[in-house]
Structures are given as structure tokens and as C-alpha cells.
Amino acid sequence: MKQAERPLVIFDWDGTLADSMDMCVAGIAGALARMGLPEAPRERMMACNGPLYEDSAQIMGIAPARRQEFLRLRTECENAAIPTHQKLFPGIREMLAALKEQAALAIASNGRPEYLTDSLRLLGLEGVFTDVQGRCPGKVKADLIRMLLDRIPHSGACVVGDALGDLRSAHACGLPALFVSYGYHQPDDWKEADRIAEKPQDIPAAAISLCGKG
């Protein structure tokens, strides 16, 4: 099968492929400590894993004058935590290997590009994805998806994610969305999904089916 004829499956990263919550929390906790700020409830730090990186300062209630400092320190602490805290959900590696035989794979994530590069290298996933699109100033998730669609020849595409924003971004691009229920989703996030995968092993068949509709 020619590359141009292959389906394209676009994955979210955090909460869909990467079980990165502990890494995110460690990065934020480290930043708060270095700023001399009080410890924060874990639930609040967890809420920063998914939204735009810049939004985490507001979520954490950081004073406007110190938000750039927080983001810089969060980046430093998170980078330091990647080797010890970053991991894949069980079954993801095997799922990607199986799906790669049938489709081109890509990532659209609000994560920093260098964070994604470091994580893929650490986890031994270099070469698995045709393209990886990290956060881009002034761009929302739907824009990142469109950038991938423009760059990668495909016969049809779908988006796989664990949050309502992933689903709506896919639909904004005219693509069907596969929701993974093992991720970090909030209650009822799945209601706008075209299909649901309860475990990684369910993704290949569901994604290929949806690509035929997108």
C-alpha cells in the first residue's frame, strides 16, 4: 500500500499514550517549592495536565507578576522528572506496533515540543510516528491537527484522545474522534465521542474503522 493511501491516526499524548500525571505533579510541586510557595492539593496540580501549558499558572493561582517565573521553573522541574516519572499506559507500546502496520501515526499535543521529543526518546518511540506537532504559540488543538493533516498524505483520518477538548478539536477539523476511557478524562467527557476504547487493545480496530469516515 502506498504511503499516500494509508489512513492517518492522530493521537493526543498526555492521558492517551503517556501516563504522565506523576511527572506533571512533580514538575509543578518542584516549581512551587523553588518559588517559596505553599504546597498545593494534588487535585489542583493534576488539573494542569491537559490544558495549554500557559494556563497552568492561572489554574494554580499564581500571581500575574510571577507567572513567567512559575512556567520557567515548572519547565525545568518537569524536564528533570521525565527520566524518573514519564511512562506509557500498559499496552500502549504493543498497540502502536500493531496499528503502525495499518496506518500512519502522528501526535497533536499541547505539550512543549522539546518535552515530546525527550519523552519519545526516553520511551524508545523514536521513528514510530510520522510526525509530531507540539504546542505552537497562538494555536489551539484544532490548529495543530490541521497542521498535521496538511503535512501528511492520507486516505482518511481520525483523532484519538482522552478529553472533551480532543473530541471537539477533531470535530472542528471534520474528523471523527475515538475517546479512550482509561485516561484522565472528566465525567461525561466521552459523550461527544464517535467511538470509545476502554483499553489500548481496542484502539486499532476502532481507529481504522473511523478513518474510513474521516
Buried (B, 14 or more C-beta within 10 A) or exposed (E): EEEEEBBBBBBBBBBBBBBBBBBBBBBBBBBBEBBEBEEBEEEBBBBBBBBBBEEBBBBBEBEEEEBEBBBEBBBBBBBBBBEEBBBBBEBBBEBBEBBBEBBBBBBBBBBBEEBBBBBBEEBEBEEBBBBBBBBEEEBBBBBBBBBBBEEBEBBBBBBBBBBBBBBBBBBBBEBBBBBBBBBBBEEEBBEBBBBBBEEBEBBBBBBBBBBEEB
